[in-house]
Amino acid sequence: MHRPIKKIVFPVAGLGTRFLPATKAIPKEMLPVLDKPLIQYAVEEAIEAGIEEIILVTGRNKQVMEDHFDHAYELEKILQEKGKEGALDVARSMLLEEGRIVYVRQMRPLGLGHAIWCARHLVNGDAFAVALPDDLIKGRPGTLKQMVDAYNETGGNMVATMDVAREDTSKYGVITPGAKSGNLVEVKGLVEKPHPADAPSTSAVVGRYILQPEVMEILSKTKAGAGGEIQLTDAMAQLIGKQPFHALSFEGKRFDCGSKMGWLMANLAMATEDPQLAPRLSSHLKELSQR
């Protein structure tokens, strides 16, 4: 039997510098796509996948995320007094069972691998998932559900991948593919942000992972790599050949909401599916295109 995936780590300590000045006081994970912050989309995706324990690796000035998943007593009281039951239900929609969501600090900005390692005591020897909230992926079922279903067959480690233009491979971790079966491909190698001429493929890793707990010991010994940070890719590469390792070509549309264009496109994509917003948005976009 494979270790069940019941825990997920969200590394949310980043500074979000590409969205300054908006992110000076507001975490980038709290930027809204329509009426929900990015972190809420990610948590909902994890819950859909059957994940029970949610671990947020936070940093300074990130307390607002803790407040988002807690009661807002003053707001709830006012809404109740005004009889706004619909708004009250929305305000309470992301209240999780006490103890189901926990927080740990990453006190130094040493990269994604270091952020994952900060959660080692909470992971506590279990297999776990990782999701980067600024990678918003629209799909049904969600990408994490697709991965957990595939993992239940394969076990081991897994990354979500998508095909990118060769000139863009320097922006991602890139896999060396092996045997393919449906949407799954065996991972023979991993390299972080290769030069396009050196990239082993155009299958790029996006922000969804399933990892075995042995990666924590590797991370504890991993030295800084690309960008002077402890790279998760470097640690994962050491598991290849020792444990099963697969990449899932997920079904869905990914938006890089860590970039202004990706965030804007995500908002447009969500709005075009909203029955109340779509007609007016379509009309407005036509007006803009004619100017």
Secondary structure as GFF3:
##gff-version 3
##sequence-region A 1 291
A	DSSP	beta_strand	7	11	.	.	.	ID=ss1
A	DSSP	three_ten_helix	17	19	.	.	.	ID=ss2
A	DSSP	three_ten_helix	22	24	.	.	.	ID=ss3
A	DSSP	three_ten_helix	28	30	.	.	.	ID=ss4
A	DSSP	beta_strand	32	33	.	.	.	ID=ss5
A	DSSP	beta_strand	36	37	.	.	.	ID=ss6
A	DSSP	alpha_helix	38	48	.	.	.	ID=ss7
A	DSSP	beta_strand	53	58	.	.	.	ID=ss8
A	DSSP	alpha_helix	63	68	.	.	.	ID=ss9
A	DSSP	alpha_helix	73	81	.	.	.	ID=ss10
A	DSSP	alpha_helix	85	91	.	.	.	ID=ss11
A	DSSP	beta_strand	101	105	.	.	.	ID=ss12
A	DSSP	alpha_helix	112	117	.	.	.	ID=ss13
A	DSSP	alpha_helix	120	123	.	.	.	ID=ss14
A	DSSP	beta_strand	128	131	.	.	.	ID=ss15
A	DSSP	beta_strand	135	138	.	.	.	ID=ss16
A	DSSP	alpha_helix	143	154	.	.	.	ID=ss17
A	DSSP	beta_strand	157	163	.	.	.	ID=ss18
A	DSSP	three_ten_helix	166	171	.	.	.	ID=ss19
A	DSSP	beta_strand	173	181	.	.	.	ID=ss20
A	DSSP	beta_strand	184	192	.	.	.	ID=ss21
A	DSSP	beta_strand	203	211	.	.	.	ID=ss22
A	DSSP	alpha_helix	214	221	.	.	.	ID=ss23
A	DSSP	three_ten_helix	226	228	.	.	.	ID=ss24
A	DSSP	alpha_helix	232	237	.	.	.	ID=ss25
A	DSSP	beta_strand	245	249	.	.	.	ID=ss26
A	DSSP	beta_strand	253	256	.	.	.	ID=ss27
A	DSSP	alpha_helix	260	271	.	.	.	ID=ss28
A	DSSP	alpha_helix	278	290	.	.	.	ID=ss29
###
